[in-house]
Amino acid sequence: MVAKNSSNFRSGKFQNQSLTPMLAKGYSWWRILHKQFRQPKSTIPPVSLPSIRTELASLDAETPVIVWFGHSSYLICSKGKYVLVDPVFSGSASPIPGTVKAFPGTDIYKTEDMPPIDLMIITHNHYDHLDRKTLLKLTPAVKVFCTGLGVGKDIIKCTDNRQLDIREMDWWDRMTFDDNIVLTATPARHFSGRGFVRGRSLWSSFVLEIDGYKIFIGGDSGYDRHFKAIGESFGPFDIALLECGQYNEAWPHIHMMPEETAQAAIDLQAQVLMPVHWGKFRLANHPWNEPVMRLLDASKAKKVKLTTPLIGEPVWIDKKYPNTLWWQL
């Protein structure tokens, strides 16, 4: 197993840079499970959410354009090249049928809407980032997969295809594609696991350098010193896509609070912050639109430029940064 040669693989599993307990002191999984069965109504939108249909295959992108599909799935297009991140188009973020369903109105994009993909990035193997049904349908249109160490076997299991071009990367590994695309795997503070097995593959963030622009692909991460280290090594970034949602005081080390998301953007030296990991699935007990409202307040206080597109609304780097308050239903 190549992963065992990584300095991040210790005591039989991958480790974070800092000590990262799964739960805060005083919390137990039984207590959390009990609350999960008593989730407030506010965790789901009261009406169908608005979205925009964009013809993805015909995007005229001389500068990079980003189209968000809800949660952590988005497409990056630049000069005819397409990069797809953590696609989940099955309408669910769980292996259990009928659970963790997409909010009404958020699942308008399907696999058949995707153009041929030059590079698919999978940040880690959790079900809300690595979706079997989606990969089964998309695989024939994907040129190269990039992911963390050990995740390749999960991609193969999802697709039943051992002939795929899968590039596994350790933190700080760097790869070049087609001259105009350079990808570097960078640290995150999270964990991995499908089913009951954890820590056998690596979770990552990524630095995407494309046509002279720098985009930070955050994946899932709690707040830690790695953001500042990445900013010092690669910043400033033209835009940072950072998780903002599915947080809880019970697990403060593996997901950021919205105020920490704003600070992470500062640490990264990001010119623009785009929040993801919200707006499509209920994976925590906070109101569905609380993440972006808290982030908006924090961004104003910290003077961070924020873009908040609707699902399907293009974000054009250097040209157009949507910022309507569409979540105020």
Stockholm file with secondary structure:
# STOCKHOLM 1.0

chainA/1-329         MVAKNSSNFRSGKFQNQSLTPMLAKGYSWWRILHKQFRQPKSTIPPVSLPSIRTELASLDAETPVIVWFGHSSYLICSKGKYVLVDPVFSGSASPIPGTVKAFPGTDIYKTEDMPPIDLMIITHNHYDHLDRKTLLKLTPAVKVFCTGLGVGKDIIKCTDNRQLDIREMDWWDRMTFDDNIVLTATPARHFSGRGFVRGRSLWSSFVLEIDGYKIFIGGDSGYDRHFKAIGESFGPFDIALLECGQYNEAWPHIHMMPEETAQAAIDLQAQVLMPVHWGKFRLANHPWNEPVMRLLDASKAKKVKLTTPLIGEPVWIDKKYPNTLWWQL
#=GR chainA/1-329 SS CGGGGSTTEETTEECCSSCCCSSCTTCCHHHHHHHHTTCCGGGSCSSCCCBCCCCGGGCCCSSCEEEECSTTCEEEEETTEEEEESCCCSSBSSSSTTSSBCCTTSCCCCGGGCCCEEEEEECCCSTTTSCHHHHHHHGGGEEEEEEETTCHHHHHHHHTCTTSCEEEECTTCEEEETTTEEEEEECCSCCCEETTEESSSCCCEEEEEETTEEEEECCSCCCCTHHHHHHHHHCCBSEEEEECSSCCTTSTTTSCCHHHHHHHHHHHTBSSEEEESCSSCCCSSSCTTHHHHHHHHHHHHHTCCBCCCCBTCEEETTTBCCCCCTTCC
#=GC SS_cons         CGGGGSTTEETTEECCSSCCCSSCTTCCHHHHHHHHTTCCGGGSCSSCCCBCCCCGGGCCCSSCEEEECSTTCEEEEETTEEEEESCCCSSBSSSSTTSSBCCTTSCCCCGGGCCCEEEEEECCCSTTTSCHHHHHHHGGGEEEEEEETTCHHHHHHHHTCTTSCEEEECTTCEEEETTTEEEEEECCSCCCEETTEESSSCCCEEEEEETTEEEEECCSCCCCTHHHHHHHHHCCBSEEEEECSSCCTTSTTTSCCHHHHHHHHHHHTBSSEEEESCSSCCCSSSCTTHHHHHHHHHHHHHTCCBCCCCBTCEEETTTBCCCCCTTCC
//
